[in-house]
Amino acid sequence: MLDKNGIAKRIAKEVKNGYYVNLGIGIPTLVANFVRDDIEVEFQSENGVLGMGPFPFEGEEDADIINAGKQTITMLPGASFFDSATSFSMIRGKHVHLTILGAMEVAENGDIANWKIPGKMVKGMGGAMDLVASADNIIVAMMHTNKRGESKLLKKCSLPLTGVGCVTKIVTNLAVLEIKDNKFHLLERAPGVSVEEIQAATEGTLVVEGDIPEMDI
């Protein structure tokens, strides 16, 4: 079973040379720490940053340099800052190759709910609605079940949706899954996790074909 860093490390393997990548709040922000050193990747944040690096070491933080989640970040050589209008033009113009988001629920048809729990105060959907509406390649980083042990990979989302039919792949603490033909297709197992455990933790339709390998991380 993976922890949050393990999920981020596995997702980092999906990042290719030359990609422009948007990292959502939470687990996705950790992905920048695990990208291979031999490839060039530009991390973009919707508050107007291009060229983010790993998180700063303790004591080296600069409170003026933050990502969309208000976390302090580092900048790589050649990085740039710009206004939110330019940032969202980049997103809406489909100039981001990969979007990595957290989620509270994902449905078997690719719907995602990641912004609101009824009854809890939130400021709004934020940039997530633009990201899911504009991106063609969305990977979700999340825990497979909630704190009550209930599946977060569902037949149909129960929470308000952020986007419809947009998620392509999910990496959880238990598995790597691809959404295809309105089903969850199991691609890889986390170390020490059985197919049966993944099936028990998945409410939506899970397709298991052949021998499912363990993640190589």
trRosetta pair geometry for C-beta under 8 A, 3 or more apart (Angstrom, degrees):
i j d omega theta_ij theta_ji phi_ij phi_ji
1 173 5.3 27 -174 157 86 99
1 174 6.4 -21 -121 -89 81 61
1 190 5.3 67 -113 116 30 141
1 191 7.5 -89 2 71 26 68
1 192 6.2 -66 -12 78 64 111
1 193 5.7 101 -72 -62 67 112
2 6 3.2 -147 -155 101 98 130
2 7 5.2 131 126 -52 135 69
2 10 6.9 -59 -111 -13 161 129
2 172 7.8 150 52 125 117 44
2 173 4.6 -148 63 -142 79 60
2 174 7.6 -130 22 -42 91 24
2 190 4.9 -121 -20 -136 92 132
2 191 7.6 102 -62 29 75 86
2 215 7.7 1 -59 45 126 156
2 217 7.9 46 -105 43 121 159
3 6 5.1 101 45 7 58 106
3 7 7.4 -112 104 -6 33 88
3 173 7.0 31 -91 -123 18 110
4 7 5.7 -50 -152 31 35 112
4 8 6.5 32 152 -15 66 105
4 27 5.0 -136 -157 -110 96 97
4 30 6.4 121 142 -1 96 162
5 8 5.6 -54 -148 39 35 112
5 9 6.1 40 152 -24 67 106
5 30 6.0 -124 -110 173 59 146
5 33 7.8 -52 -140 81 94 136
5 34 7.8 138 -174 -54 78 131
6 9 5.5 -50 -144 34 31 114
6 10 6.5 30 156 -18 64 103
6 173 7.3 78 78 -128 118 69
6 190 7.4 71 139 -142 135 115
6 217 6.4 108 -158 109 79 158
7 10 6.0 -57 -153 35 29 108
7 11 6.5 26 152 -16 65 108
7 27 5.5 -17 92 -171 130 138
7 30 7.9 81 77 72 84 132
7 141 5.2 118 146 -157 122 101
7 142 7.9 -178 -160 29 154 19
7 171 5.4 144 -159 124 84 106
7 172 6.9 -38 -114 -166 120 15
7 173 6.2 -59 -63 -77 113 59
8 11 5.7 -56 -147 39 32 110
8 12 6.4 45 152 -32 64 101
8 27 5.8 -154 -63 177 95 82
8 28 7.3 155 -110 -122 95 20
8 30 3.6 -82 -91 99 166 108
8 31 4.7 -140 -161 -75 91 55
8 33 6.9 41 133 50 137 101
8 34 5.7 139 127 10 91 135
8 141 6.7 38 -80 -140 62 150
9 12 5.6 -45 -153 21 31 119
9 13 7.8 40 148 -24 56 93
9 34 4.4 -149 -111 -144 62 161
9 217 5.1 97 118 -168 115 124
10 13 6.0 -45 -171 16 41 114
10 171 5.2 178 96 -159 121 142
10 176 6.7 -140 159 -73 135 116
10 215 5.5 -39 -113 -164 126 141
10 217 5.1 -66 -79 -82 78 134
11 14 5.5 -48 -170 23 53 116
11 15 7.6 59 139 -28 69 95
11 28 7.5 -79 109 -118 164 65
11 31 5.2 -66 93 -109 116 118
11 100 6.0 94 170 -132 142 135
11 139 5.9 150 -139 129 110 143
11 141 5.8 -51 -49 -82 152 114
11 171 5.1 -151 -68 33 91 155
12 15 5.6 -41 -162 14 49 118
12 31 5.2 170 -75 -161 82 79
12 34 3.8 -139 -29 101 164 102
12 35 5.0 -141 -157 -78 108 52
12 36 7.4 146 152 -23 108 68
13 217 7.4 -116 -32 -102 131 82
14 98 6.9 154 126 -145 105 150
14 139 6.0 107 94 -59 166 161
14 169 7.3 -178 -114 82 153 153
15 19 5.6 -134 -163 49 74 150
15 21 6.0 -23 -124 -70 110 152
15 31 7.1 132 -40 165 135 119
15 35 5.3 -52 82 -118 149 105
15 36 7.9 -174 82 17 104 87
15 39 7.4 158 120 98 93 144
15 41 5.6 11 167 -107 123 150
15 98 6.5 -144 -107 59 69 160
16 19 5.1 108 62 -39 70 116
16 39 7.0 -129 175 -165 32 150
16 97 7.6 -91 53 133 102 145
16 98 8.0 133 21 -30 85 136
17 39 4.0 -122 -89 -147 80 104
17 40 6.0 55 -155 41 78 68
17 41 7.4 -105 -124 -63 33 77
18 39 7.8 -88 -10 -175 54 97
18 40 6.3 43 -70 79 46 93
18 41 7.6 -24 28 -94 11 53
18 97 7.9 78 112 -22 74 162
19 41 5.3 -4 63 -128 89 90
19 42 7.4 -155 102 38 51 69
19 97 4.3 -119 -144 68 81 138
19 98 5.5 2 -171 9 133 114
20 41 7.9 160 -93 -169 25 65
20 42 4.9 -21 -111 74 71 106
20 44 5.7 30 178 -19 95 124
20 50 7.8 -26 -142 -142 108 106
20 90 7.8 -111 155 172 149 118
20 95 6.2 -5 69 140 157 75
20 96 5.1 -109 109 -123 103 52
20 97 5.3 118 48 4 67 90
20 98 7.8 166 85 30 46 70
21 31 7.7 -110 148 108 144 136
21 41 6.0 1 5 -180 122 112
21 42 7.1 157 21 83 72 50
21 43 5.3 -35 74 -108 94 63
21 44 6.7 165 77 19 37 81
21 96 6.9 103 -115 -165 16 93
21 97 6.7 -45 -72 62 62 87
21 98 4.7 -15 -114 71 86 99
21 99 7.5 170 -160 -85 59 31
21 100 6.7 16 -178 -2 105 107
22 43 7.6 124 -102 -164 25 63
22 44 5.1 -44 -87 75 74 94
22 45 7.2 133 -142 -95 76 33
22 46 6.9 44 -147 -46 124 88
22 91 6.9 46 -67 -105 154 104
22 96 5.0 1 -20 -157 108 148
22 98 7.5 -168 29 97 65 53
22 99 4.7 -7 61 -116 107 76
22 100 7.1 -178 90 28 58 66
22 131 6.1 -143 106 -126 151 120
22 135 7.5 -117 39 -83 127 135
23 28 4.4 173 -165 140 78 103
23 29 5.2 116 145 -93 128 48
23 31 5.9 -161 -113 43 121 116
23 32 6.5 -64 -51 -36 160 103
23 43 6.0 -3 -8 -159 115 112
23 45 7.1 -35 52 -88 85 82
23 52 7.6 -97 25 69 127 147
23 67 7.3 -37 80 -163 108 147
23 100 5.4 -10 -117 64 60 107
24 28 4.3 80 52 37 73 152
24 29 7.6 -101 89 -43 40 75
24 68 8.0 -59 -141 73 41 129
24 99 7.4 62 -38 174 99 84
24 100 6.1 -136 12 103 89 59
24 101 3.8 75 -20 -120 154 58
24 102 5.4 -146 108 6 127 75
24 114 7.7 -7 -178 148 155 149
24 128 7.1 51 -123 -100 120 95
24 131 7.4 157 -79 117 103 172
24 141 7.9 -177 58 37 111 105
25 28 7.1 51 50 47 14 107
25 29 6.7 3 -140 -33 32 116
25 68 6.7 -105 -63 96 92 95
25 69 3.9 134 -115 -89 97 123
25 102 6.3 -70 80 18 65 125
26 29 6.7 146 66 6 23 98
26 69 7.5 180 -25 -108 49 154
26 102 3.9 25 60 -50 141 152
26 141 7.3 -176 106 90 104 111
27 30 5.8 -53 -168 22 49 115
27 31 7.9 66 143 -39 68 87
27 102 5.6 123 31 -89 92 104
27 141 4.0 -139 99 128 126 128
27 142 7.2 -164 27 -74 145 34
28 31 5.7 -27 -168 -7 52 117
28 100 4.1 157 -135 118 115 102
28 101 6.1 -21 -47 -97 149 15
28 102 6.0 -125 -11 -39 102 79
28 141 5.2 167 -65 28 72 134
29 32 6.9 -34 179 11 50 108
29 55 7.6 68 147 -63 105 108
29 67 6.5 162 -122 71 119 164
29 69 6.4 -82 -61 28 143 144
29 71 6.3 66 -169 48 160 154
30 33 5.6 -45 -175 22 62 118
30 34 7.3 33 142 -6 79 109
31 34 6.2 -79 -160 43 42 99
31 35 6.9 57 151 -49 76 92
31 100 5.8 36 -16 95 158 169
31 141 7.6 -145 -54 -54 112 153
32 35 6.3 -32 -147 -4 37 114
32 43 5.5 -12 -97 -67 118 161
32 52 6.1 -67 -115 115 156 103
32 53 6.6 140 166 168 127 26
32 54 5.4 -179 122 -95 100 51
32 55 7.6 126 79 -27 117 67
33 54 4.7 83 -99 -130 68 107
33 55 6.6 -23 -71 12 113 90
35 39 6.9 -102 167 68 100 107
35 41 5.5 -91 -174 29 155 148
36 39 5.1 64 80 13 106 103
42 50 5.8 9 175 -177 115 89
42 51 5.8 -38 -143 -78 86 57
43 50 7.7 169 85 -151 42 44
43 51 7.0 89 52 -137 70 3
43 52 4.0 -71 87 53 118 98
43 53 7.8 174 34 -60 129 22
44 49 6.9 161 -155 89 45 62
44 50 5.1 -5 -106 -105 81 76
44 52 7.6 -169 -64 3 13 106
44 87 7.2 160 176 -148 107 91
44 90 6.6 -132 -163 120 153 143
44 91 7.9 -177 123 -70 138 86
44 96 6.1 -114 49 -105 141 111
45 48 7.3 -33 90 40 83 28
45 49 4.2 14 45 51 107 106
45 50 7.9 -151 24 -66 66 42
45 52 6.2 71 -24 -41 112 138
45 67 4.5 -138 -120 -148 153 79
45 68 4.8 -166 -175 -25 99 91
45 73 7.8 -175 -31 -5 152 165
45 87 7.5 -38 100 -147 47 137
46 68 5.0 41 48 -87 85 139
46 84 6.9 43 158 -141 74 86
46 87 5.1 130 -155 144 48 130
46 88 6.5 51 -154 -73 99 76
46 91 6.5 5 -106 -43 102 144
46 127 3.9 99 106 -127 172 168
46 130 7.5 128 -126 69 141 129
46 131 7.4 -94 -61 -59 136 109
47 66 7.2 -12 79 97 157 85
47 67 6.8 144 27 177 122 35
47 68 4.7 172 -20 -92 102 68
47 84 6.4 -41 -144 -91 38 94
47 87 6.9 124 74 -52 9 177
48 81 5.7 56 132 -169 99 67
48 82 4.8 -141 -163 75 99 53
48 83 5.6 -60 -109 -159 141 6
48 84 5.5 -84 -51 -69 107 49
48 86 6.8 73 -125 64 94 99
48 87 4.6 -111 -86 -45 57 130
49 52 5.7 62 134 -58 123 99
49 67 6.6 -98 43 -112 147 61
49 73 7.4 96 160 71 164 147
49 75 7.6 -119 -162 -103 112 102
49 79 7.2 -1 -172 180 83 113
49 80 7.7 164 -153 87 43 49
49 81 6.0 -16 -100 -107 64 70
49 87 7.8 25 17 -105 43 128
50 79 6.4 176 93 -155 56 69
50 80 5.1 -1 58 56 101 89
50 82 7.4 13 0 12 108 109
50 90 7.9 -152 -77 -128 126 174
51 75 5.8 48 111 -162 100 82
51 76 4.8 -125 176 52 91 94
51 77 8.0 -112 -176 75 132 25
51 78 5.9 -159 -124 96 149 72
51 79 2.8 -160 94 -108 133 80
51 80 6.2 94 8 13 127 60
52 67 6.5 36 -112 -89 152 107
52 73 5.1 -38 -147 167 108 142
52 74 7.2 106 -169 74 63 53
52 75 6.6 -60 -114 -105 41 55
52 76 7.2 51 112 -4 11 94
52 79 7.1 98 -59 -128 32 135
53 73 7.0 143 55 167 62 89
53 74 3.9 -50 69 93 112 101
53 75 6.0 135 2 -149 102 3
53 76 4.6 132 -63 -55 104 83
53 79 7.8 -92 -25 -59 90 141
54 74 6.0 10 66 37 55 124
55 71 7.1 -53 -116 152 107 120
55 72 7.3 85 -155 91 80 75
55 73 6.5 -75 -110 -117 52 55
55 74 7.0 119 -173 -4 10 95
56 60 4.4 -142 176 93 113 95
56 61 4.9 161 77 -86 139 57
56 62 7.3 132 -48 5 162 73
56 72 5.7 -50 24 126 119 111
56 73 7.0 139 -21 -177 90 14
56 74 5.0 132 -71 -57 80 97
57 60 4.8 53 62 20 80 124
58 61 7.5 -16 -136 -23 34 103
60 74 8.0 10 123 -85 116 110
61 72 4.1 42 -151 134 105 167
62 65 4.5 42 87 20 111 108
62 72 6.3 148 55 -154 48 114
63 66 7.4 -2 -176 -50 42 109
63 72 6.5 -62 -97 -92 38 115
65 72 6.3 65 82 -153 76 73
65 73 5.8 -111 136 62 93 74
65 74 7.4 57 124 -108 139 23
65 75 6.3 -101 -159 -30 140 109
66 69 7.9 -130 169 73 98 51
66 70 5.3 -1 175 -145 141 37
66 71 6.1 144 -153 68 85 30
66 72 5.8 -54 -96 -92 74 41
66 73 6.3 119 -136 6 25 93
67 70 7.3 -77 69 -8 60 15
67 71 5.3 -7 37 55 103 87
67 73 5.1 86 -39 -37 95 136
68 126 7.7 118 171 175 121 130
68 127 6.4 -69 -152 24 150 139
75 79 3.9 -127 -173 50 104 159
76 79 5.2 120 57 -48 62 108
82 86 4.2 -61 141 73 128 143
82 87 6.3 162 87 -50 99 81
83 86 5.3 98 61 9 73 99
83 87 7.1 -133 106 -5 40 93
84 87 5.2 -54 -146 38 39 117
84 88 6.1 29 160 -13 72 105
85 88 6.3 -59 -146 41 26 101
85 89 6.4 33 151 -23 62 106
86 89 5.5 -52 -148 33 32 116
86 90 6.6 38 151 -22 63 101
87 90 5.7 -55 -161 30 32 114
87 91 6.8 25 146 -14 65 105
88 91 5.2 -47 -144 38 45 113
88 92 5.8 36 158 -12 74 107
88 127 7.2 -139 -95 -129 100 103
88 130 5.8 -51 -144 -176 101 167
89 92 6.1 -55 -133 47 28 102
89 93 5.6 25 163 -17 63 118
90 93 6.0 -60 -137 42 19 108
90 95 4.8 -81 -165 60 71 125
90 96 6.6 83 141 -43 91 92
91 95 7.5 -78 -68 46 19 82
91 96 5.8 1 -114 -6 60 129
91 127 7.3 178 -50 -172 176 109
91 130 5.2 69 119 138 137 115
91 131 6.1 -68 -161 -89 131 60
91 134 5.2 111 152 73 77 155
91 135 7.6 -47 -164 -55 84 87
92 130 6.1 -65 -68 -164 88 109
92 133 7.9 -2 -114 94 77 104
92 134 5.0 -121 -114 -99 39 145
93 134 7.8 24 28 -164 24 132
94 134 5.8 -149 -76 174 68 92
94 135 7.5 152 -123 -103 73 36
94 136 6.9 43 -145 -15 114 105
96 99 6.0 64 128 -63 129 89
96 131 7.9 -43 73 -134 155 81
96 134 7.5 75 41 113 111 112
96 135 6.2 -50 88 -102 111 98
97 137 6.4 -6 159 47 55 136
98 135 7.7 62 -159 -160 18 123
98 137 5.0 -56 -107 104 62 119
98 139 6.8 2 -171 6 102 108
99 131 5.1 150 -151 -177 147 106
99 132 7.6 -156 113 -79 154 48
99 135 4.0 -57 0 -115 135 166
99 137 6.8 142 21 88 74 64
99 138 4.9 -23 74 -108 103 74
99 139 7.4 169 87 28 52 65
100 138 7.8 162 -88 -159 28 55
100 139 5.1 -17 -110 71 75 97
100 140 7.8 159 -160 -96 56 19
100 141 6.1 34 177 -15 99 112
101 112 7.1 60 96 179 140 155
101 114 6.1 120 156 91 118 177
101 128 6.7 95 -134 -132 135 100
101 131 6.7 139 -70 119 127 141
101 132 7.4 -16 -25 -70 164 96
101 138 6.4 -11 13 -166 113 103
101 139 7.6 156 26 83 65 47
101 140 5.7 -34 75 -110 81 67
101 141 7.3 179 88 25 30 78
102 114 5.9 145 98 -152 66 127
102 140 7.1 82 -145 -161 17 76
102 141 5.8 -48 -92 74 63 82
102 142 5.9 118 -158 -82 65 84
103 106 5.2 59 123 -51 157 94
103 112 5.2 -96 -118 -157 131 99
103 113 6.6 94 -166 68 93 49
103 114 4.2 -81 -116 -81 58 111
103 140 4.7 -17 -1 -154 127 127
103 142 4.9 -58 55 -66 81 142
103 152 7.3 144 110 159 94 122
103 167 7.8 -12 -56 -90 158 141
104 113 5.4 -62 65 106 98 90
104 114 5.6 161 5 -108 79 49
104 117 7.0 -171 -137 -70 169 96
104 142 7.8 -166 -78 -136 15 134
104 146 7.9 31 -165 -91 78 112
104 152 6.6 -129 161 -146 41 119
104 159 5.7 14 93 25 128 163
105 112 7.4 158 89 -156 61 43
105 113 4.3 13 54 49 100 112
105 114 7.8 -151 39 -63 57 61
105 152 5.4 -134 -105 -166 54 76
105 153 8.0 172 -158 -81 61 24
105 154 5.7 -9 -166 8 108 126
105 157 4.5 131 115 -129 130 91
105 158 6.6 179 -89 33 171 71
105 159 5.4 152 17 26 131 111
106 110 7.5 -28 -172 -144 95 26
106 111 7.0 161 -158 84 50 56
106 112 5.5 -11 -107 -105 78 71
106 113 7.7 -155 -71 25 38 71
106 140 5.6 176 -68 54 143 172
106 142 7.2 171 -13 31 116 154
106 152 6.8 56 20 139 76 83
106 153 5.7 -14 70 -114 93 64
106 154 7.2 156 80 27 40 78
106 157 7.3 -29 -132 -79 9 106
106 167 5.5 -22 -147 19 121 172
106 170 5.9 -171 66 -88 166 139
106 179 7.8 -120 160 -66 120 136
107 110 6.9 -32 77 41 81 22
107 111 3.9 19 33 49 121 102
107 112 7.8 -129 16 -62 79 34
107 154 5.3 -45 -104 80 65 85
107 155 6.7 0 -150 129 89 21
107 156 5.3 25 -125 -121 129 29
107 157 4.8 -91 -46 -31 110 82
107 204 6.6 142 -164 -89 48 137
108 153 7.5 78 -71 168 72 82
108 154 7.2 -115 -22 99 81 40
108 155 5.8 -17 5 -125 120 41
108 179 6.9 167 -170 -134 43 101
108 182 5.6 60 126 172 95 61
108 183 5.5 -3 -176 -114 114 29
108 184 5.6 -90 -122 -28 85 83
108 204 3.6 170 -59 -168 110 132
108 205 5.3 69 -139 35 157 85
109 165 5.6 -49 143 -95 93 82
109 179 7.4 83 172 -175 12 125
109 182 4.6 -7 -97 -126 77 85
110 164 7.6 69 97 160 90 39
110 165 4.3 62 78 -147 118 39
110 166 5.6 162 152 35 109 30
110 167 4.4 -171 -153 46 72 75
110 168 7.3 27 -127 -65 118 37
110 179 4.7 143 -78 132 85 154
110 182 7.9 -88 -6 -105 87 53
111 156 7.5 26 48 -147 144 54
111 157 5.1 -119 113 -8 123 124
111 161 5.6 -65 -172 -125 110 120
111 163 7.0 -176 -148 96 53 56
111 164 5.4 -14 -106 -126 87 50
111 165 6.3 -4 -63 -43 64 45
111 166 7.6 67 -110 20 30 78
111 167 7.5 -38 54 7 13 109
112 132 6.1 -143 53 -120 129 144
112 138 7.6 -95 -34 139 151 145
112 140 6.6 -173 -116 -86 124 134
112 157 7.5 110 -165 -74 8 149
112 161 7.0 97 74 -156 44 77
112 162 5.1 -45 101 55 92 106
112 163 5.1 16 46 52 101 91
112 166 6.3 -67 4 60 114 103
112 167 5.3 119 -57 -46 112 116
113 116 7.8 -83 -174 51 93 67
113 157 4.4 147 -21 -167 124 138
113 158 7.7 -92 13 59 169 46
113 159 3.8 133 164 80 149 105
113 160 6.2 131 -138 77 108 40
113 161 5.4 -79 -84 -105 82 42
113 162 6.0 148 -121 -5 30 87
114 128 6.1 -151 84 -157 109 153
114 140 8.0 -155 -70 -131 138 112
114 162 5.1 -32 38 -16 82 149
115 122 6.7 130 161 160 76 161
115 124 7.9 -31 177 140 126 36
115 125 4.6 19 -176 -127 164 68
115 126 6.9 -170 -129 29 120 94
115 128 5.6 -164 -71 57 118 150
115 129 7.9 -9 -44 -50 159 85
115 160 7.1 -66 69 90 93 105
115 162 5.1 120 -8 -85 112 109
116 120 7.3 178 -164 67 64 95
116 122 5.3 -126 -107 23 82 152
116 125 7.4 -56 -32 -87 109 74
116 159 6.6 170 83 177 68 106
116 160 4.9 -1 67 49 118 124
117 120 4.5 35 76 22 97 127
117 122 7.9 122 31 -38 65 124
117 159 6.4 -52 -103 -128 56 125
118 159 7.4 -157 -15 -132 87 75
118 160 7.3 122 -58 -21 86 104
123 126 7.3 60 87 -59 100 97
125 128 5.6 -112 168 56 83 101
125 129 4.8 48 131 -33 136 113
125 162 6.5 153 -153 -125 113 86
126 129 7.5 148 78 3 43 86
127 130 5.4 -55 -166 40 65 111
127 131 5.9 66 139 -26 85 105
128 131 5.5 -58 -146 38 35 114
128 132 6.2 22 164 -11 71 107
128 162 5.1 -50 134 -161 121 133
128 163 7.7 -128 150 -27 88 106
129 132 6.4 -57 -142 41 27 100
129 133 6.1 21 159 -15 62 116
129 162 6.2 -133 -86 -169 63 77
129 163 7.1 162 -133 -66 51 88
130 133 5.9 -64 -141 42 27 107
130 134 5.8 3 168 -3 67 121
131 134 6.5 -73 -138 45 19 96
131 135 5.6 6 176 -15 63 122
131 138 7.6 112 145 -108 93 115
132 135 6.5 -50 -116 36 23 103
132 138 6.4 38 -119 -97 70 157
132 162 5.5 114 4 127 157 98
132 163 3.0 -124 143 -50 138 151
132 166 4.7 108 -173 99 89 166
133 163 6.2 -151 -58 -116 60 111
133 166 7.5 -76 -79 -98 29 149
135 138 5.1 105 105 -64 127 93
135 166 7.1 82 73 180 88 115
136 168 8.0 45 148 -46 52 137
137 168 5.8 -47 -142 21 51 152
138 163 8.0 164 -58 81 177 154
138 166 5.5 38 22 140 150 91
138 167 5.2 -91 96 -116 114 49
138 168 5.5 131 54 10 63 88
138 169 7.8 176 96 35 50 66
139 167 7.8 90 -115 -157 19 82
139 168 6.7 -50 -73 67 59 91
139 169 4.7 -19 -113 75 83 98
139 170 7.2 166 -164 -89 63 27
139 171 6.5 19 176 -1 110 101
140 167 5.5 -13 -24 -138 118 126
140 169 7.4 -171 24 97 70 49
140 170 4.6 -17 63 -113 103 79
140 171 7.3 179 86 28 54 60
141 171 5.7 -14 -107 68 67 96
142 152 6.1 -120 143 108 133 146
142 170 6.8 -40 36 -161 104 103
142 171 8.0 133 29 78 59 51
142 172 5.7 -31 82 -104 69 84
143 146 7.3 119 93 -91 120 32
143 152 6.7 90 89 13 71 146
143 172 6.2 73 -165 -157 19 94
143 173 5.4 3 -129 -3 67 117
144 151 7.1 -44 156 -135 76 67
144 152 6.4 178 168 38 27 99
144 153 6.6 -35 -156 -9 71 113
144 172 3.9 92 -65 162 82 148
144 173 5.8 -109 -6 48 96 82
144 174 4.4 0 -37 13 153 120
144 175 6.9 73 -91 24 130 91
144 198 7.5 -106 -146 -131 154 69
144 201 4.9 41 139 144 125 134
144 202 7.3 -64 -171 -70 108 75
145 148 7.8 -117 161 73 101 53
145 149 5.3 3 157 -157 142 33
145 150 5.9 149 -160 70 92 28
145 151 5.7 -53 -104 -94 81 35
145 152 6.1 176 -114 -8 23 90
145 201 5.3 -97 -50 -156 112 106
146 149 7.2 -51 70 14 63 16
146 150 5.1 -7 37 56 105 86
146 152 5.8 118 -45 -62 81 103
150 203 8.0 11 177 -46 77 127
151 154 6.3 144 112 -75 105 69
151 201 5.6 144 -98 169 91 53
151 202 5.7 122 -137 -125 136 19
151 203 4.0 175 75 -20 146 95
151 204 7.6 -163 145 -1 140 72
152 172 8.0 158 64 -113 114 132
153 170 6.9 150 -101 110 117 169
153 172 7.6 -82 -43 -48 123 149
153 177 7.2 57 -132 50 150 164
153 184 5.9 44 172 -76 129 155
153 201 7.7 66 33 127 112 78
153 202 4.8 -33 82 -133 124 81
153 203 6.4 167 88 35 62 75
153 204 5.2 -95 142 20 80 112
154 157 6.0 134 67 -81 133 42
154 158 7.1 -117 -165 -15 173 86
154 203 4.9 2 -117 74 56 125
154 204 5.4 85 130 -50 13 98
155 203 6.0 -92 -16 128 80 98
155 204 4.9 160 -70 -106 48 70
155 205 7.1 72 -103 -18 85 78
157 161 5.9 118 78 -85 147 84
161 164 6.2 39 165 -68 149 75
163 166 4.2 -26 135 14 129 143
163 167 7.8 134 87 -37 116 77
167 170 6.6 29 166 -59 130 93
167 179 5.5 79 100 10 89 148
168 178 6.9 -23 160 -149 65 78
168 179 6.2 -138 -149 46 22 96
169 176 7.1 -5 -177 -173 106 87
169 177 6.9 163 -158 88 60 49
169 178 5.2 -28 -104 -105 81 65
169 179 7.1 -144 -76 8 31 79
170 175 8.0 39 101 96 94 85
170 176 7.4 167 87 -154 54 43
170 177 4.7 -7 58 60 99 97
170 178 7.9 -170 21 -79 71 22
170 179 7.2 72 -13 -35 101 98
170 184 7.5 -38 35 -133 130 107
171 175 7.8 -144 -142 104 45 42
171 176 5.2 -9 -106 -106 77 77
171 177 8.0 -179 -78 23 35 66
172 175 5.6 16 52 48 101 65
172 176 8.0 -171 25 -76 66 34
172 177 7.5 15 3 5 105 107
172 190 7.8 -92 94 -40 70 125
173 190 6.3 -3 157 -62 45 165
174 189 7.3 -43 165 -152 66 66
174 190 5.2 -116 -152 8 24 122
174 193 5.1 175 -151 -165 74 161
174 197 6.6 -143 -148 118 126 105
174 198 5.2 161 147 -100 124 85
174 201 6.1 126 -7 68 172 153
175 186 6.0 -55 -171 -138 139 90
175 187 7.6 130 173 49 91 67
175 188 6.4 160 -159 85 64 58
175 189 5.8 -32 -104 -113 83 45
175 190 6.2 -95 -61 -18 40 85
175 193 7.0 -125 -60 108 79 144
175 198 4.9 68 -46 -124 140 133
176 186 7.8 102 79 -163 56 53
176 187 4.6 -59 102 70 99 108
176 188 4.0 29 34 44 113 101
176 215 6.5 119 -17 -89 117 107
177 184 4.7 -10 -178 -170 137 97
177 185 6.3 144 -164 67 74 45
177 186 5.7 -37 -105 -99 85 46
177 187 6.3 172 -104 8 27 90
177 206 7.8 -77 -125 -130 132 90
178 184 7.7 136 69 -161 37 50
178 185 4.6 -26 64 62 88 106
178 187 5.7 74 -13 -41 99 123
179 182 7.8 13 -177 -111 90 19
179 183 7.4 165 -149 78 57 34
179 184 6.3 -33 -96 -99 67 54
179 185 7.4 172 -93 13 16 85
180 183 6.5 -32 74 60 60 81
180 185 5.3 -5 35 -11 109 131
182 205 7.6 45 125 49 75 131
183 204 7.4 167 -145 148 50 105
183 205 4.5 -67 -127 99 91 111
183 206 7.3 154 179 -105 93 14
183 207 5.0 66 138 -22 133 114
184 202 6.2 -126 70 -165 155 138
184 204 5.3 103 -11 97 118 118
184 205 6.5 161 24 86 80 55
184 206 4.9 -31 79 -106 108 64
184 207 6.8 176 87 17 50 76
185 206 8.0 143 -98 -163 20 54
185 207 4.6 -25 -107 66 68 112
185 209 7.4 -13 -157 7 98 110
186 189 7.6 24 178 -65 114 75
186 195 7.0 96 145 -133 165 92
186 198 6.3 99 -117 127 133 149
186 206 6.0 41 -39 -176 108 100
186 207 6.7 -161 9 82 78 54
186 208 5.0 1 39 -99 131 73
186 209 7.9 167 59 19 85 66
186 212 5.5 -27 129 -114 114 142
187 212 7.4 128 138 -145 15 96
188 212 6.6 163 -120 177 23 90
188 213 5.8 -35 -121 81 80 77
188 214 6.7 60 -171 179 90 17
188 215 4.7 91 153 -75 132 72
189 193 4.9 -158 180 81 99 93
189 194 7.1 -2 -150 -130 148 10
189 195 6.6 -87 -81 -69 132 61
189 198 6.6 -118 -115 -37 91 138
189 212 5.3 93 -27 125 103 113
189 213 7.1 -160 25 106 85 30
189 214 5.2 -53 74 -104 90 57
189 215 6.9 -130 84 -19 39 78
190 193 4.4 53 62 9 86 132
190 214 7.3 3 142 -152 13 81
190 215 5.8 -6 -112 7 43 124
191 214 5.4 65 -93 -169 58 126
191 215 6.5 -85 -37 51 74 91
191 217 8.0 -111 -27 40 113 102
193 197 5.3 -115 -167 72 82 136
193 198 6.4 83 150 -50 115 95
194 197 4.7 105 58 1 79 99
194 198 7.3 -144 99 -1 48 85
195 198 5.7 -58 -154 38 36 111
195 199 6.2 38 150 -21 69 106
195 208 5.8 78 -162 -134 128 148
195 212 5.6 125 -85 34 110 137
196 199 5.6 -52 -146 36 32 113
196 200 6.4 32 155 -19 65 106
197 200 5.8 -55 -148 36 30 111
197 201 6.4 16 156 -10 64 113
198 201 5.9 -66 -146 44 30 104
198 202 6.1 20 158 -17 66 118
198 206 7.0 161 129 -159 96 156
199 202 6.0 -69 -142 39 27 107
199 206 5.6 -155 -114 69 70 151
199 208 7.3 -47 -74 -37 111 137
202 206 4.7 79 102 -57 148 129
208 212 6.4 -64 -151 -46 95 127
213 216 7.7 -12 141 -33 123 94
